[in-house]
Amino acid sequence: MPEIIYVILSFGLSLLIAVRSIPTIISVAHQKHLFDEPNGRSAATQVVPTLGGIAIFLGFVLSVTIAGNGFVMPGLKYILAAVIIMFFVGLKDDILTVSPWKKLIAQLGSAFMLIVLADIRFTNLHGFMGVHEISYPVSTLLSGFVMIVFINSFNLIDGIDGLASGISIVAAGVFGVWFYLAGHIEYTILAFSLIGALSGFFYFNVYGKKNKIFMGDTGSLILGTIMSVLVIQFNELNIIQTRPFAIASAPAVSFGILIYPLFDTIRVFAIRMYQGRSPFSPDKNHIHHRLLALGMSHKQATFTLLAVSALYVIPVFLLQGLGIWGLMSVNLTFAMGSVMLLGRHIQIKQLIRKDDPFQQILIPRRNERLIDMPGLERQDKKPAAVRRGLVRALSHLDKISFW
């Protein structure tokens, strides 16, 4: 049987399972009152069940198991085991509550299983900073860090309808097509099993009225786990550049494909730690919250970010010849420039209240503390001129809304 049939089967089967299971999950959630209650830091405006991750889990696991029959997929049992761990941790968090630190321990356990038992890890830096092959300890630490970042990135962007699932569909689609062209059918099936399950969920999440549902932590933790596997394998399979369809600067290319969740996570973590809060503390500082502040609906914000993410994939692949440093510079310039322009517009229009405890357009100002820094007058013969210059410089910086 042609390989493409197995890919179609993986997509179709996971889609069917998700579509058929979601109405039942919603019915049970309503009977047991398992809802996401709207609050001051949530973008939700109505009571909605939060167990959509169950449908994603069922669609993905059953599809991979059935459609992947006959193909050798190294570490598949450990991949599924890691997904199952994330499923139960997320399910408990959706129904009851799990502290961030307990979730982190579970994430570390899943990462350990994938890295040590499944041997899914970075072994080469593709010449980044002159480094190619890396030692096992460095490989383990780097891979574990990346997995934790990915798992939390998808958990954090799951704030408005269709965003986390839509971004995952786009990214998994790009990786899945490349895996197919490069002849790695086993990871193509993995990617399209995820796409099918997410597509079924996306319909109910974005277009559902009576049958609306959120994926909850159950879904977002699963997404991050699977996407981290796809990204690591994408990088590993591009180490040898003589293979068909080899991609240069694979680390920077994969960052560009997933630029929204990765950059937004780094940005939000930086804001929270700068403000002296836990990086896991909730707020409304995400980029999608900025789009909502502009007056966009959930659908408009989601499809805007999906369109930008999908279109940005084109220059990422076209510019792979720039090298990792060059392409990462392009990635960060694009991301920072976009956020600065968006933030500046919101600041001018005063679309976010300055006293809103959950979202701030700028980093809290510390101009007065800097200007009155001890010893400044003693170190300069013209303190008044220095003070005026510093005030002017800082006032110009305040006009640039990076965050």
Secondary structure, DSSP 8 states (H G I E B T S, - for coil): --HHHHHHHHHHHHHHHHHHHHHHHHHHHHHHT-EE---TT----S-EE--HHHHHHHHHHHHHHHHTTTS--TTHHHHHHHHHHHHHHHHHHHHS---HHHHHHHHHHHHHIIIIIS--S--EEEEETTEEE--HHHHHHHHHHHHHHHHHHHHHSTTSTTHHHHHHHHHHHHHHHHHHHTT-HHHHHHHHHHHHHHHHHHHHHHH-STT----HHHHHHHHHHHHHHHHHHHHHTTSSTTSTT--TTHHHHHHHHTHHHHHHHHHHHHHHHHTTS-TT---S-SHHHHHHHTT--HHHHHHHHHHHHHHHHHHHHHTGGGHHHHHHHHHHHHHHHHHHHHHHHHHHHT-S-TT-TT--SS----HHHHHT-TTHHHH-S-HHHHHHHHHHHHHHHHT----
